Amino acid sequence: MTDFQPSDTRDKRAGELVHLELHTHDLSGASTFYRELLGWRTERLHGRSGTYHALALGGALDGGIVECGARRPIWLPYVEVPEIEAMTERGRALGAAVLLAPREGPAGWRSVLASSDGGEIALWQPKGTLVRGTG
């Protein structure tokens, strides 16, 4: 997982997809494939967690490619929520496993949930909007 900094998401509605991230064991190969197939530009960023390729997907949605120990590549959608802690707990109450508890990054907070069928989703709350204990 990375500390991505999505484009300004404050004008987006809660529950809207704001970021799409590919987790793969082949950062270079994935970047080349999507650039050649779809024309997606990448920008190499170096962070605490290692190298990350930011993706310019076109339009308001941004994305990234993360090199990690994933057994197989997986796309992880990030959805903006108004209350990261409350929404993470709501997911847990609905039967999701919390793979990553709410964690602060440079631009906001995120958590990652896995539904009982194995689907994963990241919840995202930009900085300046943290609300605690109202959910």
C-alpha positions, 0 to 999 in steps of 0.5 A: 500500500502507498501514501498516494496523494490524489488530485483534489477530491474535496469537490467530489461526492461521498462514495465516489471513486477517486483513485484506482491503484494496481498492486503488482509484482512487476511495476515496470512491466505493468507501466509499459503495458498500460502506457502502450495499450491505453496511453496512460502516462506514468510519473515515477515517485519515490516514497517511504514505501518504495517506488510508485508510479502515479497514473494520469488516467484522463479526466478527474480520476487518478491512479497509481501502480504499486510494486508489492508482493502480490501473488497476482495483480489486483486493482484496488479502488479508492472511494471517498467517504465523509468519516473514515473511522465510522465507515471502516467500522460500518464495513466491519459490522457488515462482515468485512475484514479490516485489512488496514485500519484507518491510517493517516498519510500526507493528503488524508486518511485511508483504510482497506476492507475485504468483503466476505467474497474477497473483494477489496476496497479502500476508503479515503478521506481527504485532510481537512475533513476528519470527523471522529465519533459521529458514525 
